[in-house]
């Protein structure tokens, strides 16, 4: 996923779960991390963090919470079971919020169902404090720009690498061929 796609996903989340939301709040985000609050009661807030790797969504986000509660640990571990394509973060958050509501015997907030909707095509919140107000670039536009940048490509080579976790990952190595022309 492109950085602009991830930013669109994060902006969409923030538009639903703003800092004043009654149940779940996106407190802060950057393209590589997310900080959230789950409002257990009016006085008890659960702070949840998420690290997002450069290979997202191929590599799922890493969730953690500052608590020794084994129930919370189990909830975060179950997020690894969510594997729903390009909106993995949205689906993991839906699962997280639903599981936390069950854990604390709270009704599920209706806004959780919004996480099943497709991402908006344009900017969600132009007054966003963390990002620019530039429109989100579509994947097609990015592919066209990449095509212009690499017109001199002559060869692609696929490599299969076996990571530590045993899952296969494919990488494309791009080999540039430089042609030197002799002058007259």
C-alpha positions as CSV (number, residue, x, y, z in Angstrom):
1,X,0.0,0.0,0.0
2,X,1.2,3.5,-0.7
3,X,1.9,6.0,2.0
4,X,-1.0,8.1,0.7
5,X,-3.3,5.1,0.9
6,X,-2.3,4.5,4.5
7,X,-2.7,8.2,5.3
8,X,-6.2,8.0,3.8
9,X,-7.0,5.0,6.0
10,X,-5.7,6.9,9.1
11,X,-7.6,10.0,8.3
12,X,-10.8,8.0,7.8
13,X,-10.3,6.4,11.2
14,X,-9.8,9.8,12.8
15,X,-12.9,11.2,11.1
16,X,-15.0,8.5,12.8
17,X,-13.1,8.3,16.1
18,X,-12.1,11.9,16.8
19,X,-10.6,12.9,20.2
20,X,-14.2,13.6,21.5
21,X,-15.7,10.3,20.6
22,X,-17.6,8.7,23.5
23,X,-16.1,5.2,23.3
24,X,-13.0,5.1,21.1
25,X,-10.6,7.9,20.2
26,X,-7.8,8.3,17.8
27,X,-5.5,10.5,19.9
28,X,-2.5,10.8,17.5
29,X,-1.2,9.2,14.3
30,X,1.7,9.2,12.0
31,X,2.1,6.9,9.0
32,X,4.1,4.4,11.2
33,X,2.1,4.6,14.4
34,X,-1.3,5.1,16.0
35,X,-2.3,6.0,19.5
36,X,-5.8,5.4,20.7
37,X,-8.0,5.6,23.8
38,X,-10.8,3.2,24.8
39,X,-13.2,4.8,27.2
40,X,-14.0,2.0,29.7
41,X,-15.9,4.3,32.1
42,X,-15.9,8.1,32.4
43,X,-12.8,7.9,34.5
44,X,-11.0,4.8,33.2
45,X,-9.2,5.2,29.9
46,X,-7.3,2.4,28.2
47,X,-4.4,3.7,26.0
48,X,-3.6,1.4,23.0
49,X,-0.7,1.9,20.6
50,X,-0.1,0.5,17.2
51,X,3.1,0.3,15.1
52,X,2.7,0.2,11.3
53,X,5.5,-1.2,9.3
54,X,6.6,-0.1,5.8
55,X,5.3,-3.3,4.4
56,X,1.7,-2.8,5.6
57,X,-0.7,-4.4,4.8
58,X,1.5,-7.4,3.9
59,X,2.9,-7.2,7.5
60,X,0.0,-6.6,10.0
61,X,0.2,-3.7,12.5
62,X,1.7,-4.5,15.9
63,X,-0.6,-3.6,18.8
64,X,0.4,-3.1,22.4
65,X,-1.0,-1.7,25.7
66,X,0.6,-0.8,29.0
67,X,-1.1,-3.4,31.1
68,X,-0.4,-6.8,32.5
69,X,-4.0,-7.8,32.2
70,X,-4.0,-11.2,30.4
71,X,-7.5,-10.5,28.9
72,X,-6.1,-7.5,27.1
73,X,-3.1,-9.5,25.9
74,X,-5.4,-12.1,24.4
75,X,-7.5,-9.5,22.7
76,X,-4.4,-8.0,21.0
77,X,-3.1,-11.4,20.1
78,X,-6.4,-12.2,18.3
79,X,-5.9,-9.2,16.1
80,X,-3.3,-11.3,14.2
81,X,-6.2,-13.5,13.0
82,X,-7.7,-10.6,11.0
83,X,-6.4,-10.7,7.5
84,X,-8.7,-8.6,5.4
85,X,-6.6,-7.1,2.5
86,X,-5.9,-3.5,2.0
87,X,-8.1,-2.2,4.9
88,X,-6.4,-4.5,7.5
89,X,-6.0,-1.6,10.0
90,X,-9.8,-0.8,9.8
91,X,-10.8,-4.4,10.3
92,X,-8.3,-4.9,13.2
93,X,-9.7,-1.8,14.9
94,X,-13.3,-3.1,14.4
95,X,-12.3,-6.3,16.0
96,X,-10.4,-4.5,18.8
97,X,-13.3,-2.2,19.7
98,X,-15.8,-5.1,19.6
99,X,-13.6,-7.3,21.8
100,X,-13.0,-4.5,24.3
101,X,-16.7,-3.8,24.5
102,X,-17.4,-7.5,25.2
103,X,-14.6,-7.6,27.8
104,X,-15.9,-4.6,29.7
105,X,-19.6,-5.5,29.2
106,X,-20.3,-2.3,27.2
107,X,-22.7,-2.0,24.2
108,X,-21.0,-1.9,20.8
109,X,-21.0,1.7,19.5
110,X,-22.8,2.0,16.1
111,X,-19.8,3.9,14.6
112,X,-17.9,0.6,14.6
113,X,-20.0,-0.5,11.6
114,X,-18.6,2.4,9.6
115,X,-15.3,0.5,9.5
116,X,-16.8,-1.8,6.9
117,X,-17.4,1.0,4.4
118,X,-14.9,1.7,1.6
119,X,-12.5,4.5,2.1
120,X,-13.6,7.9,0.7
121,X,-11.9,8.8,-2.6
122,X,-10.9,12.3,-1.5
123,X,-9.6,13.9,1.6
124,X,-11.7,13.2,4.7
125,X,-10.7,16.1,6.8
126,X,-8.9,19.0,5.1
127,X,-8.2,20.7,8.5
128,X,-6.1,17.7,9.5
129,X,-3.3,18.8,11.9
130,X,-0.9,16.0,11.1
131,X,-0.8,15.9,7.4
132,X,-1.0,18.2,4.4
133,X,-4.3,19.2,2.7
134,X,-3.2,17.7,-0.6
135,X,-5.7,15.3,-2.1
136,X,-4.9,11.6,-1.8
137,X,-3.3,10.3,-4.9
138,X,-4.9,7.4,-6.5
139,X,-3.0,4.2,-7.1
140,X,-3.3,4.7,-10.9
141,X,-1.8,8.2,-10.7
142,X,1.1,6.8,-8.6
143,X,1.7,4.0,-11.2
144,X,1.7,6.5,-14.0
145,X,4.3,8.6,-12.2
146,X,6.4,5.6,-11.5
147,X,6.2,4.6,-15.1
148,X,7.6,8.0,-16.1
149,X,10.4,7.7,-13.6
150,X,11.6,4.3,-14.8
151,X,11.3,4.5,-18.6
152,X,14.9,3.3,-19.0
153,X,14.2,0.0,-17.2
154,X,15.2,-3.1,-19.3
155,X,14.9,-5.9,-16.9
156,X,13.0,-7.1,-13.8
157,X,14.2,-10.0,-11.7
158,X,12.0,-11.8,-9.1
159,X,13.7,-13.2,-6.0
160,X,12.1,-15.4,-3.4
161,X,13.3,-14.9,0.2
162,X,12.5,-17.0,3.2
163,X,12.0,-14.8,6.3
164,X,12.4,-16.0,9.8
165,X,8.7,-16.6,10.4
166,X,8.7,-19.1,7.5
167,X,6.4,-17.1,5.2
168,X,7.5,-16.5,1.6
169,X,7.9,-13.0,0.4
170,X,8.6,-11.9,-3.1
171,X,10.8,-9.0,-3.9
172,X,11.4,-7.4,-7.3
173,X,14.9,-6.3,-7.9
174,X,15.2,-3.7,-10.7
175,X,18.3,-3.8,-12.8
176,X,19.1,-0.6,-14.7
177,X,21.0,-0.9,-17.9
178,X,22.9,2.2,-18.9
179,X,23.7,2.7,-22.5
180,X,26.6,4.8,-23.4
181,X,26.6,6.5,-26.8
182,X,29.8,7.5,-28.5
183,X,29.9,10.9,-29.9
184,X,30.6,11.7,-33.6
